Amino acid sequence: MKLLEMLVVLAIISSVSITQIQNHDEMVEKANDSLARYQLVQIGKALMMEKTLGILPSEEGFSNWINAHTMKIEGDRSAADPWGTPIRYSLRDKKHFSLTSAGVDQMFDTEDDIVFR
């Protein structure tokens, strides 16, 4: 193979590799988004069961509540979203709450937040 042919082949391989890396990153972000939504729904369902008993935790007591109601696995951060940001729990009144994941940017109150009400 001539040097020019080898350079062309190398350029093609590099181009394909870059495309695959970008696709992988997009797939990881979609998976994290889906996992965050799943976490919020599951925690929300548990909180709705607590609500029927009239015992929603306070905002200050949410961390203790979630630790008491989740199975602990070493390294598991059940009260955190897939990006490692703690899930925000807010009581709107005695019967209504919301759960928020800060999303990929790890900042609350931005457009990529994921909210369960």
TORTOR-527475 format. One record per residue (C-alpha): residue in one letter; y, x, z. Coordinates in nm, 4 decimals, padded with zeros to 6 digits, always signed. Each point is the difference from the previous one (the first is absolute). Layout:
BEGIN
MARVEX	a	Y	X	Z
...
REM end
This chain:
BEGIN
MARVEX	m	+00.0000	+00.0000	+00.0000
MARVEX	k	+00.3444	+00.1215	-00.0787
MARVEX	l	+00.2634	+00.0293	+00.2675
MARVEX	l	+00.2048	-00.2871	-00.1463
MARVEX	e	-00.3040	-00.2314	+00.0008
MARVEX	m	-00.0746	+00.0887	+00.3602
MARVEX	l	+00.3606	-00.0752	+00.1003
MARVEX	v	-00.0144	-00.3388	-00.1737
MARVEX	v	-00.3263	-00.0854	+00.1794
MARVEX	l	+00.1502	+00.1119	+00.3316
MARVEX	a	+00.3082	-00.2167	-00.0598
MARVEX	i	-00.2181	-00.3040	-00.0742
MARVEX	i	-00.2115	+00.0562	+00.3113
MARVEX	s	+00.3140	+00.0391	+00.2127
MARVEX	s	+00.1473	-00.3198	-00.1395
MARVEX	v	-00.3168	-00.1983	+00.0722
MARVEX	s	-00.0208	+00.1465	+00.3517
MARVEX	i	+00.3580	-00.0984	+00.0826
MARVEX	t	-00.0619	-00.3560	-00.1205
MARVEX	q	-00.3127	-00.0265	+00.2158
MARVEX	i	+00.1829	+00.1292	+00.3086
MARVEX	q	+00.2756	-00.2596	-00.0489
MARVEX	n	-00.2597	-00.2768	-00.0408
MARVEX	h	-00.1743	+00.1169	+00.3167
MARVEX	d	+00.3248	-00.0121	+00.1996
MARVEX	e	+00.0712	-00.3527	-00.1254
MARVEX	m	-00.3508	-00.1124	+00.0946
MARVEX	v	+00.0365	+00.1473	+00.3495
MARVEX	e	+00.3310	-00.1828	+00.0508
MARVEX	k	-00.1510	-00.3305	-00.1168
MARVEX	a	-00.2928	+00.0517	+00.2371
MARVEX	n	+00.2352	+00.0752	+00.2909
MARVEX	d	+00.2060	-00.3092	-00.0815
MARVEX	s	-00.3143	-00.2155	-00.0025
MARVEX	l	-00.1203	+00.1531	+00.3265
MARVEX	a	+00.3362	-00.0646	+00.1676
MARVEX	r	-00.0076	-00.3650	-00.1107
MARVEX	y	-00.3571	-00.0332	+00.1279
MARVEX	q	+00.0948	+00.1544	+00.3368
MARVEX	l	+00.2938	-00.2374	+00.0432
MARVEX	v	-00.2109	-00.3035	-00.0887
MARVEX	q	-00.2768	+00.0979	+00.2434
MARVEX	i	+00.2422	+00.0730	+00.2842
MARVEX	g	+00.1890	-00.3186	-00.0879
MARVEX	k	-00.3188	-00.2084	+00.0214
MARVEX	a	-00.0775	+00.1425	+00.3429
MARVEX	l	+00.3545	-00.0734	+00.1145
MARVEX	m	-00.0250	-00.3574	-00.1314
MARVEX	m	-00.3134	-00.0468	+00.2102
MARVEX	e	+00.1924	+00.1297	+00.3019
MARVEX	k	+00.2833	-00.2382	-00.0878
MARVEX	t	-00.2358	-00.3008	+00.0208
MARVEX	l	-00.0729	+00.1116	+00.3563
MARVEX	g	+00.3734	+00.0336	+00.0635
MARVEX	i	-00.0140	+00.3718	+00.0744
MARVEX	l	+00.1855	+00.1917	-00.2700
MARVEX	p	+00.0766	+00.3509	+00.1214
MARVEX	s	+00.3577	+00.1059	+00.0550
MARVEX	e	+00.1537	+00.2448	-00.2455
MARVEX	e	-00.0182	+00.2673	+00.2695
MARVEX	g	-00.3645	-00.0857	+00.0730
MARVEX	f	-00.1199	-00.0011	-00.3626
MARVEX	s	-00.1268	+00.3580	+00.0079
MARVEX	n	-00.2072	-00.0698	+00.3126
MARVEX	w	-00.1259	-00.3257	-00.1510
MARVEX	i	-00.1135	+00.1604	-00.3235
MARVEX	n	-00.1673	+00.2876	+00.1843
MARVEX	a	-00.1910	-00.2496	+00.2155
MARVEX	h	-00.1076	-00.2098	-00.3003
MARVEX	t	-00.1103	+00.2613	-00.2508
MARVEX	m	-00.3036	+00.2217	-00.0141
MARVEX	k	+00.1056	+00.3581	+00.0464
MARVEX	i	-00.1392	+00.2595	-00.2347
MARVEX	e	+00.0980	+00.3623	+00.0452
MARVEX	g	+00.3085	+00.0626	-00.2093
MARVEX	d	+00.0558	-00.3744	-00.0543
MARVEX	r	+00.3575	-00.1204	+00.0337
MARVEX	s	-00.0514	-00.3755	-00.0101
MARVEX	a	+00.3642	-00.0731	+00.0771
MARVEX	a	+00.1177	+00.2140	-00.2923
MARVEX	d	+00.0082	-00.0756	-00.3715
MARVEX	p	-00.1778	+00.2209	-00.2568
MARVEX	w	+00.3081	+00.2246	-00.0215
MARVEX	g	-00.0098	+00.0655	+00.3767
MARVEX	t	+00.3001	-00.2131	+00.0942
MARVEX	p	-00.0479	-00.2314	+00.2996
MARVEX	i	-00.0263	-00.3669	-00.0950
MARVEX	r	+00.3076	-00.1910	+00.1168
MARVEX	y	-00.0684	-00.3199	+00.1945
MARVEX	s	+00.2882	-00.2428	+00.0494
MARVEX	l	+00.0101	-00.3267	+00.1894
MARVEX	r	+00.2319	-00.2489	-00.1655
MARVEX	d	-00.0562	-00.2474	+00.2844
MARVEX	k	-00.2866	-00.0871	+00.2370
MARVEX	k	-00.2189	-00.1277	-00.2850
MARVEX	h	+00.0954	+00.2044	-00.3065
MARVEX	f	-00.0421	+00.3681	-00.0685
MARVEX	s	+00.0099	+00.2438	-00.2878
MARVEX	l	-00.1797	+00.3269	-00.0708
MARVEX	t	+00.1586	+00.2609	-00.2243
MARVEX	s	-00.1280	+00.3150	-00.1661
MARVEX	a	+00.2822	+00.2330	-00.1027
MARVEX	g	-00.1835	+00.0735	-00.3246
MARVEX	v	-00.0230	+00.3191	-00.1962
MARVEX	d	+00.3548	+00.1170	+00.0819
MARVEX	q	-00.0786	-00.0300	+00.3748
MARVEX	m	+00.3386	-00.1638	+00.0640
MARVEX	f	+00.0378	-00.3551	+00.1284
MARVEX	d	+00.2265	-00.2575	-00.1624
MARVEX	t	-00.0391	+00.1343	-00.3538
MARVEX	e	-00.1370	-00.1736	-00.3077
MARVEX	d	-00.3499	+00.1468	+00.0266
MARVEX	d	-00.0644	-00.1455	+00.3485
MARVEX	i	-00.3110	-00.2154	+00.0323
MARVEX	v	+00.0487	-00.3028	+00.2275
MARVEX	f	-00.2435	-00.2476	+00.1548
MARVEX	r	+00.1471	-00.3154	+00.1530
REM end
